[in-house]
Amino acid sequence: MRRSTYPIRFTIFGFVFLEDVDLTGVDLSYSNISELKNVCLQGANLSHSNILYLEDVLLEGADLSYSKISELKNVCLQGANLSHATLESAFEDVDFQRANLSHADLGGDSCVNFYYCDLSEANLSNTRLFYAIFWWHCCFTGANFSNARFCEVSWHESSRSGQPLVDLRQVNFTNAYFYDARFYGCNLSHSTFHNANLQGTFISDSCLCDLTGVSLEGVFLNSNWQYFPKIVYPSELEAILLKPGLDLSGIDLQNRRLNELNFSKVNLTGANLTGADLTDANLTDANLTGANLTRANLTGANLTGTNLTGADLTGADLTDANLTGANLTRANLTGANLTDANLTDANLTDANLAQTSLKKALFKEANLTNALFLTEEHLKEAIFANTIMPNGTLL
């Protein structure tokens, strides 16, 4: 970089209007710095400063901790220290690779836009991302957002084909808290949300998000959270870890592809699974009390010990399903298909079996006390052994 042909202007306000200057390693802490262009500040100390309007500036490895920063364009901050800094306004073509932004405040009290910024492997742990923050064509591969707090933050971009463009691969969101955070057209593959609070998160159903290998182990979802189905656009939940005991009560998962998913011991009380594909899903010891499973496909599903008390299984396909020890008390099985299903030791007290197909269904030691609409045809096609029949007799 050549030396400046312009005078260096230092006023009581700090350094302003500098161009083509090499200030490598200088100490400019506690300064007001604005309108710098084509300046080298590599390794410089700009901590506790007010920094505004920088263009084509090299700040690699510089110290900008506790500074207030805004309006940067084509600035290199690779490996820079921005811990406890406040970032405001707009950042365009800024390279934050491996930068330390821990405990930084992104947004403050105003809207912030990031255009074509690279935050790969940046440390954003414990950051506050508040008040209308938008990311456009940004890359976050391997970034660390652990313990971050998000409010009115939007990742938004997708191609005409609907493929995700926002790169959030392998991002660490462990223990992060999301309030009104929105993901549109994001690639979140292999990212981690361990113990994150997602009750205020919206993952778009209209713009494809890639959630291959995403881990949601221990995430917090309250029973009113409406956006969980958006995590499966239109379905791909295969690699997500649903922690036993996870509370998904009242969740809307209608018409979703949830085949082969592990819902073991998950609380799905009152869940809406209308038309859902649960083929070969593991619902062992899950709680589906009062759930709506109308027209759901449960072919080959494992429902051992599952609580289906009062569940609506109208028109559901339970072919080859394992319902050993399941509780189907007051369940509505009208028009359901239970062909080859195993209902050994199942409790169907007061269950509605109207128009149900029971061909080769096994009711060994099952309880059918007061079950409704068990017909002669049912008695011919199903298998009964030590079964308590609707009138209380054993068959």
N, C-alpha and C positions, 0 to 999 in steps of 0.2 A: 504494500500500500504506500502510495506516495505521500509526501508531506503536504500539508494544506497550503494552497496559494491564497487562502482567505485568512484574515486575522482571527485568532481565537478570542472569542468574546466571553469574558467572565465578568458577570455583574453581581450585584447583591442578590439577584434571583438565581444565580448559578451558571451552568454552562448552557449556552443557547446558540443556535445557528452554526454548528460545527459541521464541516464537510471535508472528506478526504484527510482524516487525521488518524494517526496511530497513537493510541493511548493505552497500549498493552500494560496490564498490571498496575495501573495508577490507582490511587486511593481517592475516590470521589464520594465517599460515604457522606450522608446527611446533606446531599446537594439537591438542587432543582435542575433537572437535565431535560432539555426539550429540543426538538427539531434538529436531530443529528442525522446525517446521511453519509453513507460510505465511511463509517468510522470503525476502527478496531479497538474494542474494549475487552479483548480476550484476557480472562483472569483478573479483571479489574474489580475493585471493591466499590459497589454502588449501593451498599446496604443503607437502609433507613432514608432512601431518597424518593423524590417525586420524579417519575420518568414518563415523558409524554412525547409522542410523535417521533419515533425512531424508524428509519428506513435503511435497508441494506447495512445493518450494523452487526458486527461479530461480537457476541457476548459469551462465547463458549467458555465454560468453567468460571464465569464471573459470579460474584456474590451480590445478589439482589434481595437478600433476605430483609423482611420488614419494610420493603419499599411499596409505593403505590405506583402501579404501572398501567398505562393505557395507550392505545393507538400505535401498535407495532406492525410493521410490514416488512416481510422478507428479512427477518431477524433470526440469527442463530443463537439459541440458548441451550445447546447441547451440554448436558452435564452441569448446567448452572444451578446455583442455589437460590431458589425463590421461596424458601420456607417462610411462613408467616406473612408472605406478600399479599397485596390486594390487587386483583386484576379486574380492570373495568373497560367498558366500551368495546373496541374491535381489535381482533388479532388476525392478520392475514399472512399466509405462507410463513408462519413462525415454526421453527424447529425446536420442540421441547424434548427431544429424545434424551432419555435418561436424566432429565432434570429433576431436581428435588423441589416439589411444591407442597411438601407436607405442611399441614396446618394453614395452608393458604386460604384466602377468601376470594372465591371467584364469583363476581357479580356485585357484591356489596349491596347497594340500594338501586342499581340500575341494570338495564338489559345488557347482556354481553354476547357478542357473536364471534365465533371462531371459524375462519374460512381456510380450508386446505392446510390445517395445522397437523403436525406430526407429534403425537404424545407417546410414541412407542416406548415402553419400559419406563415411563415417567413415574415418579413416586408422588401420588396424590392422596396418600393416606391422611386421614383426619382433616381433609379439606371441607370447606363449606361452599357448596355450589347452590347459591340462592338467587332467586328473582330472575326469571326469564333468560336462561342461558341456552343458546342454540349452537349446535355443532354442525358444520356443513363440510362434507367431503374430508373428514378428519380421520386419522388413524390412531388407535389406542392399543395396538397389539402388545400384550404383556404388561399393560399399565396396572398400577396398584391403587385401587380406590378403597382399600380396607378402612373401615370406621369413618368413611366419608358421609356427609349429610347432603341430600339432594332435595331441592325445592324449586319447582317450576323449571326443570331442566329437560331439554328435548334433544334427542338424537334423531335426526330426520333426513333420510335420503334413500331413494331407490331408483333403479333404472326403469326404463319403459317396460322391460320384460318382467319387472317385479322382483328381480334378484336383489338381495341386500347389498348395500354399498358401504354403510358405516362399519368400519373395522373395529370391533370390540372383542376380537378373539383373545382367549387366554387372559382375560382381565380378571383381577382379583377384587370382588365386591364383598369380601368377608366382613360381616358385622356392619355393613353399610345400612343407612336409613334412607328410605325413599318416600318423599311426600310430593305427590304430583310430578312424578318423573315419567317421561314418555319415550318409548322406543319405537321408531318407525324404520323399516327397512334396514335392520341391524344384523350384522354377523356376530353373534354372541357365542359361537362354537367354543366349547371347552372352557368357558368362563365359570367362575366360582361365586356363588351367592350364599356361602355357608353362614347360617345364623343371621342373614340379612332380614330387615323388616321391609317387606314388599307390599304392605297394605295400601300404599298410595301409588302403585306402579301400573302403568298402562302399556301393554305390549300389543302393537297394532295387529288387527286381524285382516286389514286390507293390504298392508305392505308386508311382504314376506320377511320374517325374521328367522335366521338360522340358529337353532338352539341345540345342534348336535353336540352331545357330550356335556351339556350344561349341568352343573351340580347345584341343586336347591336344598341340600341336606340341612335340616334345622331351620329353614326359613320361617318367618312369622307371617301368617296370613290370618286376618280376622274373618269371622264368619260372613261379614258383609262385603268382602272384597270381590268385586264383580269381574275382574279382568283376568283371572287365572286361565280361562279358556283361550285367551289370546296367546298364551305360551305354546299352544299347540296349533300353529298355522301350517296346514290345516290339521296337523296331527303330531308331528314328530317328537314324541316324548320318550322314546325308547331308552335313552341314556340318562334321563333325569332320575335322581335318587329321591324317592318318596319315603322319607323317614318314618318308621313305625311310630304311631301315635300322632302323626301330623293331623292337624285339625283343618279339614276342608269342608266342614258342615255348611250346607246351603250353597255350595259352589255350583255354578252353571257350566256343565261339560256336555251339553246336548250336541248330538250329531258329531262328536269328536272321535277320531281314531285313537283308541287307547289299548289296542291289542297288545298282549304279552307284557303289559305294564304291571309293576309290582305295587299293589295297594294294600299289602298285608298290614293289618292292624291300623289302617288309616280311618279316621273319623269322617264318614261321608253322610252323616245324618242330614236328611232333607235335601240331599244333592239332586240336581236335575241332570239325569243321564239319559234323557229321552233320545232314542235313536243312536246312542253311542255304540261304537264297536269295541267290545271288551273281549273279543275272541282270545282264548287262552290266557286271559288276565289272571293274576293271582290276587284274590280278594279274601284270602284266609284270615279269619278273625276280624275282618273289617266291620265297621258299624254303618249299615245302610238303612237304619230305622227311618221309615217315612220317605225314603228316596223314591224318585220317579224314574223307573227303568222301562217305561213304555217303549215297546218296539226295539229295545236294546238287544244287541247280539252278544250273547254270553256263551256261545258255542265253545265247549271245552274249557270253560273257565273253572278255576278252583275257588269254590265258595265254602270250603270246609270251615265250620264254626262261625260262619258269617251271620250277623244279626240283620235280618230282613223284615223285622216286625213292622207291619203296616205298610210295607213297600208296595208300589204299584208296578207289577210286571206284566201288565196287559200287552199281549202280542209279542212278548219277549221270546227270544230263541235261546233255550237252555239245553240244546242237544249236547249230549255227552258231558254235561256239566257235573262237577262233583259238589254235591250239597250235603255231604256227610255232616251230621250234627248241626246243620243250619237251623236258624230260628225264623220260620215263615209264618208266625202267628199273625192272623188277620191280613196276610198278604193277598193281594189281588192278582191271581194268575189267569185271569180270563183270556182265553185264546192263546195262551203261552204254549210253547213246544218244549216238552220235557222228555223227548225221545232219548232212550238210553241214559237218562240222567240217573245219578246215584244219590238217593235221598235217605240212605241208611241213618237211622237215629235222628232224622230231621223232625222238627216240630211244626206241623201244619194246622194247629188248632185254629178253628174259625177261618181258615183260608178259603178263598173263592176259586174253585177249580172248573168254572163254567167253560165249556168248549175247549178244555185243555187237552193236548195230545200227550198221553202217558205211555206210549208204545215202548215196551221193554224197560220202563222206568222201574228202579228198584226202591221199594219202600220197606226194607228190612228194619224191624223194630222202630218204625216211624210212628208218630202220633198224629192221627187224622181226626181227633175229637172235634165234633161239630163242623167238620169241613163241609163246604157247600158244593152241591152239584156234582158229587161223585156218582157217576152213572154205572149201569151194568156194563157198558162198553169199556169203561175205565177198568172195571174189575177183570175183564177178559184180557186186556192188553198189557196191564202193569203186573209187576211181580211183588207179591206181598208175603212177608214172613214175620210172624209175631208182631204184626202191625195192629195198632189200636185204631179201629175203624170209627167213622163218625158217630155211630150209636154206642160206642164204648166197648164193643166186643173185640176179641182178638181174631185175626185171620192169618 
